[in-house]
């Protein structure tokens, strides 16, 4: 399968597959975000998810896929550092602000920063129509964050000004790190002969290195410790979803433009709203539906405006 992916990269067939993978990643990322939403401390949830996808990846990395080439080890070091910083910024944003406010800010800024980074690193260039799509998608996602903030205020949720500013600052930092890891991972998956070698070792190293131990330390210091069994079960589901979410978009960046894959993945707020409507009985509302339509329109302009 790896040979087939390599052969169709940068071809019309590869572009079509990248489109499908990026949209699939958006759906999976919405599910991933829903699993993180509210029930558990974000640091515990992240640790549980990382533990499972690292554990599942271990035998694949060690015994199934070809071992990384010597030059890949330095790339993995950089990958490790970038992802740890990303997860810290995201965890801090979730700790200080409401998920429905913070999440759109992170995801809204991510594609804008990624398109700029991909232009520098890979020489990708967007036309005027595509840039209009990026701006439309980014502003629409950020307006969703504003809408969610106003809804939280009307429902009586107390939002301290300084705390909210801190949450948004961390969210902006997390959005920048989304662009950093997307661009760097795209470089890494192109630097090895077998893309599945990168994927297996990415999940193995990233999963078992820091956050499971950080989560265990945090859990031990809690006065009211949550039950481990349901936490780990939720983490297992999230770990499996992570394979489809992060793995799909990484393969998409191997097949076609990094910037386009990043933008399409950030249609995830649409699917997150649909999940909330279908399964969590959340109302969408006319204004929210309009912004969701504008997000979709921005993604269409990016994909077909080149």
C-alpha positions as CSV (number, residue, x, y, z in Angstrom):
1,X,0.0,0.0,0.0
2,X,2.9,2.4,0.7
3,X,4.2,1.9,-2.8
4,X,0.8,2.8,-4.2
5,X,0.6,6.0,-2.1
6,X,4.0,7.0,-3.2
7,X,3.2,6.4,-6.9
8,X,0.0,8.5,-6.9
9,X,1.4,11.4,-4.9
10,X,1.0,14.7,-6.8
11,X,-1.2,13.1,-9.4
12,X,-5.0,13.7,-10.0
13,X,-5.7,10.4,-8.2
14,X,-3.5,11.5,-5.3
15,X,-5.3,14.8,-5.1
16,X,-8.7,13.2,-5.0
17,X,-7.6,10.7,-2.3
18,X,-6.0,13.6,-0.3
19,X,-9.3,15.5,-0.5
20,X,-11.2,12.4,0.9
21,X,-8.6,11.8,3.6
22,X,-8.6,15.5,4.8
23,X,-12.4,15.5,5.0
24,X,-12.4,12.2,6.8
25,X,-9.8,13.6,9.2
26,X,-12.1,16.6,9.9
27,X,-14.9,14.2,10.9
28,X,-12.6,12.2,13.1
29,X,-11.2,15.3,14.7
30,X,-14.7,16.5,15.6
31,X,-15.2,13.1,17.3
32,X,-11.8,13.4,19.0
33,X,-12.8,16.9,20.3
34,X,-16.2,15.6,21.5
35,X,-14.4,12.9,23.5
36,X,-12.3,15.5,25.2
37,X,-15.2,17.8,26.0
38,X,-15.9,18.5,29.6
39,X,-16.2,15.1,31.3
40,X,-12.6,14.8,32.5
41,X,-9.6,17.1,33.3
42,X,-8.0,17.8,29.9
43,X,-4.6,16.7,31.1
44,X,-5.9,13.3,32.2
45,X,-7.9,12.8,29.0
46,X,-4.9,13.6,26.9
47,X,-2.7,11.3,28.9
48,X,-5.2,8.4,28.5
49,X,-5.5,8.9,24.8
50,X,-1.8,9.2,24.2
51,X,-1.1,6.1,26.3
52,X,-3.4,3.9,24.2
53,X,-2.3,5.1,20.8
54,X,1.3,4.8,21.8
55,X,0.8,1.3,23.2
56,X,-1.1,0.2,20.0
57,X,1.6,1.6,17.8
58,X,4.5,0.0,19.7
59,X,4.4,-3.5,18.0
60,X,3.7,-2.0,14.6
61,X,6.7,0.3,14.9
62,X,9.0,-2.3,16.3
63,X,8.1,-5.4,14.3
64,X,5.9,-4.6,11.3
65,X,6.9,-1.5,9.4
66,X,10.5,-0.9,8.1
67,X,12.7,0.8,10.6
68,X,13.4,4.5,10.1
69,X,16.4,5.6,8.1
70,X,19.3,7.1,10.2
71,X,18.4,10.7,9.3
72,X,14.8,10.2,10.6
73,X,15.9,10.1,14.3
74,X,16.7,13.8,14.3
75,X,13.4,14.5,12.6
76,X,11.6,12.5,15.3
77,X,13.3,14.6,18.0
78,X,11.9,17.8,16.4
79,X,8.5,16.1,16.1
80,X,8.5,15.1,19.7
81,X,9.4,18.7,20.9
82,X,6.8,20.4,18.7
83,X,4.0,18.0,19.7
84,X,4.8,18.4,23.4
85,X,4.6,22.1,23.1
86,X,1.4,21.9,21.2
87,X,-0.3,19.7,23.7
88,X,0.8,22.0,26.6
89,X,-0.6,25.1,24.9
90,X,-3.8,23.2,24.1
91,X,-4.1,21.9,27.6
92,X,-3.5,25.3,29.1
93,X,-6.2,26.8,26.8
94,X,-8.7,24.2,27.9
95,X,-7.8,24.7,31.5
96,X,-8.5,28.4,31.4
97,X,-11.4,28.7,29.0
98,X,-14.6,26.9,27.8
99,X,-14.1,24.3,25.2
100,X,-16.7,25.8,22.8
101,X,-14.9,29.1,22.9
102,X,-11.3,27.9,22.8
103,X,-11.6,25.1,20.3
104,X,-12.7,27.3,17.3
105,X,-9.9,29.8,18.0
106,X,-7.3,27.0,17.9
107,X,-8.8,25.4,14.8
108,X,-9.5,28.8,13.1
109,X,-6.0,30.1,13.3
110,X,-4.4,26.8,12.5
111,X,-5.1,26.7,8.7
112,X,-4.1,30.4,8.2
113,X,-0.7,29.8,9.9
114,X,-0.3,26.5,8.1
115,X,-0.8,28.0,4.6
116,X,1.8,30.7,5.4
117,X,4.2,28.1,6.7
118,X,3.7,25.7,3.8
119,X,4.5,28.6,1.4
120,X,7.8,29.1,3.1
121,X,8.8,25.4,3.6
122,X,7.3,23.8,0.5
123,X,7.0,26.7,-1.9
124,X,3.2,26.2,-2.1
125,X,1.3,29.2,-3.5
126,X,-2.4,30.0,-3.3
127,X,-4.2,32.1,-5.8
128,X,-6.5,35.0,-5.0
129,X,-9.6,32.8,-4.9
130,X,-7.9,30.3,-2.6
131,X,-6.7,33.1,-0.2
132,X,-10.3,34.4,-0.1
133,X,-11.4,30.9,0.9
134,X,-8.8,30.8,3.7
135,X,-9.8,34.2,5.0
136,X,-13.5,33.3,4.8
137,X,-13.0,30.0,6.6
138,X,-10.8,31.5,9.3
139,X,-13.1,34.4,10.1
140,X,-16.2,32.2,10.1
141,X,-14.6,29.8,12.6
142,X,-13.5,32.7,14.8
143,X,-17.0,34.1,14.6
144,X,-18.3,30.8,15.8
145,X,-16.1,31.2,18.8
146,X,-17.6,34.6,19.4
147,X,-21.1,33.2,19.1
148,X,-20.3,30.5,21.6
149,X,-18.9,33.0,24.0
150,X,-22.0,35.2,23.8
151,X,-24.2,32.1,24.3
152,X,-22.2,31.1,27.4
153,X,-22.7,34.6,28.9
154,X,-26.4,34.5,28.3
155,X,-26.7,31.1,30.0
156,X,-25.3,32.6,33.1
157,X,-21.7,31.2,32.9
158,X,-19.3,33.6,34.8
159,X,-16.4,34.5,32.6
160,X,-13.6,36.4,34.3
161,X,-12.0,38.9,31.9
162,X,-8.4,38.1,32.8
163,X,-9.1,34.3,32.7
164,X,-10.7,34.6,29.3
165,X,-7.8,36.7,27.9
166,X,-5.4,34.1,29.2
167,X,-7.4,31.3,27.6
168,X,-7.5,33.1,24.3
169,X,-3.8,33.8,24.5
170,X,-3.1,30.1,25.0
171,X,-5.5,29.3,22.2
172,X,-3.7,31.6,19.8
173,X,-0.4,29.8,20.8
174,X,-2.0,26.5,20.2
175,X,-3.2,27.6,16.8
176,X,0.3,28.5,15.9
177,X,1.5,25.1,17.1
178,X,-1.1,23.4,15.0
179,X,0.5,25.0,12.0
180,X,4.0,24.1,13.3
181,X,3.2,20.4,13.7
182,X,1.2,20.1,10.5
183,X,4.0,21.6,8.4
184,X,6.8,19.7,10.3
185,X,4.9,16.4,10.1
186,X,4.4,16.9,6.4
187,X,8.1,17.3,6.0
188,X,8.8,14.2,8.1
189,X,6.4,11.9,6.3
190,X,8.0,13.0,3.0
191,X,11.5,12.4,4.3
192,X,11.1,8.6,4.7
193,X,10.7,6.0,2.0
194,X,7.7,4.4,3.7
195,X,5.0,6.8,5.0
196,X,3.7,4.2,7.4
197,X,7.1,4.0,9.1
198,X,6.7,7.7,10.0
199,X,3.1,7.2,11.2
200,X,3.9,4.2,13.4
201,X,6.9,5.8,15.0
202,X,5.1,9.1,15.4
203,X,2.3,7.5,17.4
204,X,4.8,5.3,19.4
205,X,7.1,8.1,20.4
206,X,4.5,10.8,20.9
207,X,2.1,8.5,22.7
208,X,4.3,7.0,25.4
209,X,6.9,9.7,26.0
210,X,5.4,12.4,28.3
211,X,1.7,12.8,28.7
212,X,0.7,9.4,30.2
213,X,3.2,10.0,33.0
214,X,2.2,13.6,33.4
215,X,-1.5,12.5,33.7
216,X,-0.6,9.8,36.2
217,X,1.3,12.3,38.3
218,X,-1.6,14.7,38.1
219,X,-4.2,12.0,39.0
220,X,-2.2,11.0,42.1
221,X,-2.3,14.6,43.4
222,X,-6.0,15.0,43.0
223,X,-8.3,15.1,46.0
224,X,-11.3,13.7,44.1
225,X,-9.7,11.2,41.7
226,X,-11.9,10.0,38.8
227,X,-12.3,6.3,38.4
228,X,-9.6,4.9,36.2
229,X,-11.6,2.3,34.3
230,X,-14.1,4.7,32.5
231,X,-11.3,7.2,32.0
232,X,-9.1,4.6,30.3
233,X,-12.0,3.3,28.2
234,X,-12.7,6.8,26.9
235,X,-9.0,7.2,26.3
236,X,-8.9,4.0,24.3
237,X,-11.7,5.2,22.0
238,X,-10.0,8.6,21.7
239,X,-6.7,6.8,20.9
240,X,-8.2,4.8,18.1
241,X,-9.9,7.9,16.7
242,X,-6.6,9.7,16.8
243,X,-5.2,7.2,14.3
244,X,-7.9,8.1,11.8
245,X,-7.8,11.8,12.6
246,X,-4.0,12.6,12.6
247,X,-3.0,9.6,10.4
248,X,-5.5,10.6,7.6
249,X,-4.3,14.2,7.4
250,X,-0.7,13.2,7.5
251,X,-1.2,10.9,4.5
252,X,-3.1,13.7,2.8
253,X,-0.1,16.0,3.2
254,X,2.1,13.3,1.6
255,X,-0.2,13.0,-1.4
256,X,-0.9,16.7,-2.2
257,X,-0.6,20.3,-0.9
258,X,-0.1,20.7,2.8
259,X,-2.0,24.0,3.0
260,X,-5.1,22.5,1.2
261,X,-5.2,19.5,3.5
262,X,-4.9,21.7,6.6
263,X,-7.8,23.9,5.5
264,X,-10.0,21.0,4.6
265,X,-9.3,19.4,8.0
266,X,-10.5,22.6,9.8
267,X,-14.0,22.1,8.5
268,X,-14.2,19.9,11.7
269,X,-16.3,22.6,13.5
270,X,-19.1,21.8,11.0
271,X,-19.0,18.1,11.9
272,X,-18.6,18.9,15.6
273,X,-21.8,21.0,15.5
274,X,-23.6,18.1,13.6
275,X,-22.4,15.7,16.3
276,X,-23.7,18.0,19.0
277,X,-27.0,18.3,17.2
278,X,-27.5,14.6,16.5
279,X,-26.1,13.0,19.7
280,X,-25.9,15.7,22.4
281,X,-29.3,17.4,21.5
282,X,-27.6,20.8,21.1
283,X,-29.4,23.4,19.1
284,X,-27.6,24.7,16.0
285,X,-29.6,27.9,15.4
286,X,-29.8,30.0,12.2
287,X,-26.7,32.2,12.9
288,X,-24.5,29.1,13.7
289,X,-25.8,27.4,10.6
290,X,-24.9,30.4,8.4
291,X,-21.3,30.4,9.8
292,X,-21.1,26.6,9.2
293,X,-22.1,27.2,5.6
294,X,-19.5,29.9,5.2
295,X,-16.8,27.5,6.6
296,X,-17.8,25.0,4.0
297,X,-17.8,27.7,1.3
298,X,-14.3,28.7,2.3
299,X,-13.1,25.1,2.0
300,X,-14.6,24.8,-1.4
301,X,-12.9,28.0,-2.6
302,X,-9.5,26.6,-1.3
303,X,-10.0,23.2,-2.9
304,X,-11.3,24.3,-6.3
305,X,-10.1,27.8,-6.7
306,X,-6.5,26.9,-7.6
